[in-house]
Structures are given as C-alpha cells and as structure tokens.
C-alpha cells in the first residue's frame, strides 16, 4: 500500500505535464504499482516486462495488459502520451537507442519520465566511505560496487543525465532527486532543499519531452 501511495504522488505530479492522458506505457512494470496509480487517469495503460511470472501476475490481479518484450523490439498500434522508465535505463547497453525509440512511440507533446539511482546521493557516498574504511565488505545490491558487479552499465549523475538528454534533443521540464517518502520532492522545506537544490537524494527523476 505504501508503494502504491508513493506512485500515486508521482502520477499526480506527472498529470501536470501530460494534459492529453491518452495512453501510458510503464517499461519494467514489475509488480504493477505505477500502473495501479496511473490507470484511473488514462484511457489505456500498458506494462512492458521481461518476466513472464510478473506479467501474468499484473494481468491477473490488476487487469492491465503487460507485454513480454524488450523495449527495443516493442511495437504497438498507437502512440503514448506518457512513457515511464523507472530504474531500467542504467541496466541497458545502449540507452541512446531507447531515447530514439521513445521519441517514435510518444505522441506530439508526449512526456518521457526517466528515474535512475543517484551516484552522488548521501547514501551512495556513505556506503562508499564504509567500503573504503573496510567497515563494509561490499555494497548492497541496490548500490553495487561497479568493480565487483556489472549490474549498472552506467551510473547517472545530474550533469551526465542533463547532457545525455540534451544531446538526444529532449527538453527537460523538471528534474530532482527524491526518496520513497517524498517521490516528487515537494514536501518539507528540508526535502525541497536537499532534493531540488543539492540533489543528494537516493534517486533522480527527469521529466522530459522530445524537442
């Protein structure tokens, strides 16, 4: 339930940018929590996942269509007003190809949301410090040491993501770091300061549209 409420806050914020609200695509839909939050606001909601078990669960429990396919091979008979990629793009070999694909699948004025882990977050820096001081044998799964685990193929930061989006002709409408407690970083003054000014929260969110 807490997971759904977190995504409800995220969706409420995204609805400010997506005014047509025709169809939403969630890439890496997992347990379907984002789709649960988005479904009431859209004429059509579609998930994309590579796990047959997850896809079957979401379709059975939530009644949302989940396509078993990699995004680069995904085809659909209509365009989307919102494409949501949360914690997937850092795992793929060619993220530029995904931005090109998203551009083709978005309707005019459509929104692409990219959420990624924040390498410059306080939590990452603390884990790295503990690792260096030998107080921690290895990083947790969420913050894998790149020398040990080839899990994250690239590690996004605010400057690198802004540059990457600009190079691929995406306009950034908003960006901020965030935590599960405050997914759009508009809560307390402290949250707004750390996430919208310092950008040191655990995750980064970029709300974009193709130019």
N, C-alpha and C positions, 0 to 999 in steps of 0.2 A: 504493500500500500504506500509506504514512504517513497518507493521508487516511482510509482505512478504519479504521486503528488509532485515530485521533482520534475517529471516530464510535463505535467500539466502547466507548471510555471514557465517552462521553456516554450511550450506551444503557444501559450497566451502572449508571450513576447514576440514570437515569430509571426503571429497573426497581424501584428502592426505593419509588417513588411510585405506579407503575402495577402494582397487585397482580393485577388480573384478566387483563391481557395478551391481550385477545380480538382486537383489530384495530388496526393502526397506519396513519395517514394522514400522508404527508410532502408538504407543499404547497411547490411549487417544487423538485421532486425532482432536477432536473438530471441529473448523471451516475449518480445512484442510490446514492451511497456510504453515506448514512444508512440507506437501505433494506437494503443488504447487511448492515449491522451489526445492524439490528433484526429482520430476517426470521426468524432461528433462534428467537427468543423469542416470536413471535406466531403465532396460528392463521392470520391473514390480514394481508398487507402491501400497501398501495396507494399509488401515487405520483400526484401531480397536477402537470401542467406545461403550458405553452403552446407548447412546441417539439415539433413532430411528429418531428423528427430525434432529439432526446433521448429522447422517449418510445419510439420504435422501438428505439433502442439498448439502453435499460434492459430493455425487454421481451424482446429477443432474447438479450442477454448474461446477464441476471440472472434471467429468468423471473418478473419482478414486474410486475403489472398497473399500467400508467400511463394515467390518463385525461387526455385533452386537453380541458381546460376551465378557465375562470376559477373561482376558489373560490366566488364569489357565485352562480354558476349550477350548481354541482356538486350532484348528488343521488346518494345511494347507498342500497342496500336494507337496510343495517344500520348501527348506530352504532359509534363507535370508542372504545377505552379510552385511546388516545394520539393527539393531533394535534400535529404538529411543523411549525412555521413558522420557517424559518431564513433571515434576510436577505431577506424578501419584504414584510413589512408596511409598511416605511418607504417602499415604492415605490407604494403604492396610495392612491387619493383619499379613501376612506372606511374607515379602519381599524376604526371602531366597528362597521360592518356585518359585518366579518369576525369580531369577537368574538361578535356576536349569532349569526352562522351557526355558529361553532364550538360554542357552547353547545347548539344544536339537534342537532349531529352527534355530541356526546360522550355516552357512556352515563353513568349516575349514578356519580359519583365519578371520572369520567374526567379526564385531565390534558391541559392545553394548554401547549405549550412555545413561547415566542417568543424568538428570538435576533435581535439587531439590532446595528448598529455603534454604538460609544460615542463621542459627540461630545466628551466630556470626557476621552478617553483621552490618554495621553502622546503617542502617535503623531500624533493629530489636532492637539494643541496645538503640537507641534514643526513640523508641516507648515504650520500657520497662521502660526507665527513666521517660518519661512523665506519664506513668501509675503509677509508684511508687510515683511520686510527686503529684499525683492526678490532673494532668493537662489534663489528658485524661481518660474518663470514662472506655473505653475498647479498645482493639486493633481492628484494621481494620480487615476485612475478610481475607485479604492476610496474616496478621501476627496475627493469633488468639492466645489469651492467653490460653495456654493448660489447665489451671484450669477452664476455662469457656466453651471452645468448644472442643469436642473430634474430631476435624477435621483432624489434623495431628497426626497420630498414633505414629510416631516417628519424632524427629527433627534432621535432619542430620547436622553434622559439618564435616570439613575436616578430622580430626583424626578418627571420628567414621565411616565415609564412606570408608576411606582407609583401616581401619581394617576389616570392613564388606566385602569389595571386596576381600581382601587378604584371609580371612577365607574361602571364597567360590571359591578360585582358579581362580580369574580373575586378569589379568595383567593390570595395569593402564598405558595407553600410554601417557595420558596428563590429567591434571586437573587444574582448575582455577575458580575463582569467576567471575561473569560477570553482565553486565547491559543490558537493551534493546538497548541502544545506541551503545554498543560495545560487541556484543554477543560472540566474541572469544578472547576478551581482548588483541588485538594486535595493538590497535590504538595508542593513545598518550603515551608518556613515563609515565605520571601520571597514566593512566589507567592500563598499564602493571605493574606498581609498586603496586598499590592498589589491583589489581585482581590476579596477578600471584605471588606476593611476600607476601603481607599482607593477601590476601584472605578475604577482607571485603566487597566485592560487594554483592548485594541483593540475588544473586542466585549462585549455584555451578554447575559445569559441570564436569563429569568424562567420559572420552573416554577410553573404556576398550576392552579387548579381552580375551576369556577363555584360560587358560593355557593348 
